[in-house]
Amino acid sequence: MLRSPLLAALVVSTAALAGPPAKKGDPKPDTRAETWPAYVEGEALAALKLKGDAKRGQEAYEVCVACHLASGAGRSDGTFPQLAGQHSSVIIKQVADIRSQLRENPVMHPFSKTLVNPQELADVAAFIATLPIPRDNQKGPGTDVAHGRKLYERDCASCHGQNGEGNAAKVYPVLAGQHYKYLLREAKNLRDGKRKNGNPDMLKVIKAYGDKDIDAIADYMSRLETPSHPQK
């Protein structure tokens, strides 16, 4: 995903996770570091303790363009997710989880391992967060939106927000603007235990969903539009 040369092997030591010693002019640590949820740890937490530089992150993002597009809109068929406007905390956690294989993603894994250090991860996440959320994402078929809305309002809105705006401080992702088929696939992966890095509270809820429930809620979520950019 990122610009650095592919590493033959990645060995992350405690010192490496802490990042290089601070120098004059370096970005200041993120003052929210002490408030991150307990389920964010290891390399993700190390990156979250750093202030991302969106300008440096834009250069790093160039390698992501082939799959996720320059706009961050991903692919309308859901093969690659929409990233634009996603909370930087979410990007950091997901990439770190893919690097450690807590989240299995064979396509993304080699690219995630090109990261030089937690600062580079913080930088590219900061840039992605500045991209406008698209309004022309792939929508679902619209066959059972009412049921999807009922499930969403009952089970999802308290964390992800009424408009799918997510919550950066709690590392809950933005859902607005995401492609239907991506939402559908990942929801089923979470329910079926194929994606192992989901929030434990969400996993408890989604395990009870049948296929029709997942189809309906993915359809509804694909229609969410946050009224303003979540980072502003």
Buried (B, 14 or more C-beta within 10 A) or exposed (E): BBBBEEEEEEEBEEEBBEBEEEEEEBBEEBEEEEEBBEEBEBBBBBBBBBBBBBEBBBBBBEBBEEBBBEEBBBBBEBEBBBBBBBBBBBBBBBBBBBBBEBBBBEEBBEBBBBBBBBBBBBBBBBBBBBBEBBEEBBBBEEEBBEBBBBBBEEBBBEBBBEBBBBBBEBBBBBBBBBBBBBBBBBBBBBBEEEBEBBBEEBBEBBEEBEEEBBBBBBBBBBBBEBEEBBBE
